[in-house]
Amino acid sequence: MTAAPDHAPDPSPTPDREVVVASVPADHAYVRHLAPLDRPGPVRLDDPPGVDEHGAPTGHWWPPVLLDAARTEQVAADVLHVHFGFEGRTPAQLEDLVATLRRVRRALVLTVHDLHNPHLTDRTAHLAQLDVLVPAADELVTLTPGAAAEVARRWGRTPVVVPHPHVVPLDEMPAWQSRRRPRRPGEPARVGVSLKSLRPNVAAVPVLEGLLAAVPQVPGTTLEVAVHRDVLAPEHPRHDPTVAALLARAARVPGVDVRVHDYLDDAELHAQLVALDVSVLPYRFGTHSGWLEMCRDLGTDVLAPDLGHYADQGPVDVYRHGPDGAVDVPSLVAALAAVRDRGPRPPISVEERRRQRQEVAAAHDAVYARAVERARERAHRH
């Protein structure tokens, strides 16, 4: 992290000075991949080390220090760009942050990744936080037209739509895609679903029950269920006995492979996904998905629920949840049959992702320039 100065810079970068951006967070694949490929781009500050409630370092960006008004005031940046991590701040604290940014003539940019935080079942607090940040932001960004329309309906502001950039490093994409097994239209598909550690938006039981009912109706289809070991460990806070019992039953079904594992690093996760023909997103709420983009990079098709704005992100097959929360099995059967009959979609190319990366970077350059200009105009008015 750049050493904190005694005061913030004048928010009016000259042609010989790049815009300085403090991102919340900076150490995240999405944020790193906003940078242009052929030039330096904005100066993006490192994350200040996070500290817990006792002041002890956490060793990573969480909790985000820059959402503290007093701390962000001391950081030499033209723009505070908020992505994730504000669920730990109250609306009053966020109002204090906004007031401080106004006082020190700092621009605020907000990317609305989530309209329903996937880590929180009740979205009330998240919407209350957005009720502060969305109206206050000098510039708004979101990832899909559907999300932009939802923001416009609720807050009367339409964000700039900038697609999610690649997740897998560009120089690694060709090697991963080359590992895919060839599959012709009509040949059986290998379907996978990853429950990980049962994040709150994971509908483990409905999706598993739906898949166990649907897969036998699409002859030849096999199912791989991946889950973190902590879900099956009785002493662990993430343990879920209902899911554990369902997984034990699933493991006895022909054509179903239950894989229990610890946290996977990127290479292990990519290897797991590239061996699948389709990855099922097991979500009961949410907005956008980095997992979906990672699958696109690898060439693995995606089967997504008909909620949030997953289908806006790229070509996916869709299944439905019923009003009672159960998965609509006929829609799942139809989607799995479509995957089998169609054969694999052509994977997104490195060239397309590279071109998109440049467009994403240019779009953010424009967003930052407009935000800085608005902050400058506001300072002159006052």
JODA-V180884 format. One line per field, one symbol per residue. ss: DSSP state (H for helix, E for strand, L for the rest). Layout:
# JODA-V180884
ss = ???
This chain:
# JODA-V180884
ss = LLLLLLLLLLLLLLLLLLLEEEEELLLLHHHHLLLLLLLLLLEELLLLLLELLLLLELLLLLLLHHHLHHHHHLLLLLEEEELLLHHHLLHHHHHHHHHHHHHLLLEEEEEELLLLLLLLLLLHHHHHHHHHHHHHLLEEEELLHHHHHHHHHHHLLLLEELLLLLLLLHHHHHHHHHLLLLLLLLLLLEEEEEEELLLLLELHHHHHHHHHHHHHHLLLLEEEEEEEHHHHLLLLLLLLHHHHHHHHHHLLLLLEEEEEELLLLHHHHHHHHHLLLEEELLELLLLLLHHHHHHHHHLLEEEEELLLLHHHHLLLEEELELLLLLELHHHHHHHHHHHHHHLLLLLLLHHHHHHHHHHHHHHHHHHHHHHHHHHHHHHHHL
